Amino acid sequence: MKPDGTRLKWVRFRITKPELAQAPVLINWDSLSLHPSIDSPAGCELTDLTLVVSSQAPYQRLLQVLPVGVGIRKGGRPRLELTLSCPKGIVRLGAK
């Protein structure tokens, strides 16, 4: 529910085969709900999203079929790293 009382509807789903510990939870927005990015206040912009995993191969296949721009690299602790460009500067989340 948004502050103006508008109800948002979506369906959430996971990729279960192949089993990937760091596979994202995906959201399919209901066609009758306006996506929040359409009418939210301007401000921050996502400039980078990277999946850090111990083995890249299974995730590369997954990312090839998803319509999103996500980078992937090999690293120690599995995590998502994202970079936002905001009015007050760059914000990095998930980085070491």
C-alpha positions in Angstrom: 0.0 0.0 0.0 1.4 3.4 -1.0 1.0 6.5 1.2 -1.8 7.7 -1.1 -3.8 4.5 -0.5 -3.0 2.9 -3.9 -2.6 -0.8 -3.6 0.4 -2.4 -5.4 0.1 -5.9 -6.6 2.7 -8.3 -7.8 3.7 -12.0 -7.9 7.0 -13.1 -6.4 8.9 -16.1 -7.6 12.2 -17.9 -7.2 14.3 -19.9 -9.6 14.5 -23.4 -8.1 16.2 -25.4 -10.9 19.1 -25.3 -11.1 19.4 -24.6 -7.3 21.4 -21.5 -7.0 22.0 -20.1 -3.5 22.3 -16.5 -4.7 19.6 -16.6 -7.3 17.4 -13.5 -7.0 13.8 -13.4 -6.0 12.0 -12.0 -9.0 8.9 -9.8 -9.1 6.3 -9.7 -11.8 4.2 -6.6 -11.4 0.5 -6.8 -11.9 -0.6 -5.1 -15.2 -3.1 -3.0 -13.2 -0.5 -1.7 -10.8 1.7 1.2 -11.7 5.3 0.2 -11.2 6.8 2.3 -8.3 9.6 3.6 -10.5 7.0 5.4 -12.7 5.6 7.7 -10.1 8.2 7.7 -7.2 10.0 10.9 -6.5 13.2 11.4 -8.5 16.5 11.0 -6.7 18.8 8.0 -6.8 19.6 6.0 -9.9 20.9 2.5 -10.0 24.2 2.6 -11.9 25.7 -0.9 -11.2 24.4 -4.2 -9.9 26.9 -7.1 -9.5 26.5 -10.6 -8.3 29.6 -11.9 -6.4 29.7 -15.7 -6.3 32.3 -18.5 -5.8 31.5 -20.1 -9.1 30.3 -18.0 -12.0 29.2 -20.7 -14.5 25.7 -21.5 -13.3 24.8 -17.9 -12.8 26.1 -16.8 -16.2 23.5 -19.0 -17.8 20.8 -17.5 -15.6 21.8 -13.9 -16.2 21.8 -14.5 -20.0 18.1 -15.3 -20.0 16.9 -12.6 -17.6 16.1 -9.2 -19.1 18.3 -7.3 -16.6 21.8 -5.8 -16.7 23.5 -7.6 -13.9 27.3 -8.1 -13.8 28.9 -11.2 -12.3 32.3 -11.8 -10.8 34.1 -14.4 -8.7 34.7 -13.5 -5.1 34.9 -14.8 -1.6 31.6 -14.2 0.3 28.6 -14.5 -2.0 26.6 -11.2 -2.2 24.9 -8.6 -4.3 26.8 -5.3 -4.7 25.0 -2.3 -6.0 25.9 1.3 -6.7 23.5 4.2 -6.6 24.1 7.7 -7.9 22.2 10.0 -5.6 21.9 13.8 -5.3 24.3 13.8 -2.3 26.9 11.4 -3.9 27.6 7.8 -4.8 26.2 5.1 -2.4 27.6 1.6 -2.5 25.8 -1.3 -0.8 27.1 -4.8 -0.3 30.7 -4.1 -1.1 33.5 -5.3 1.1 
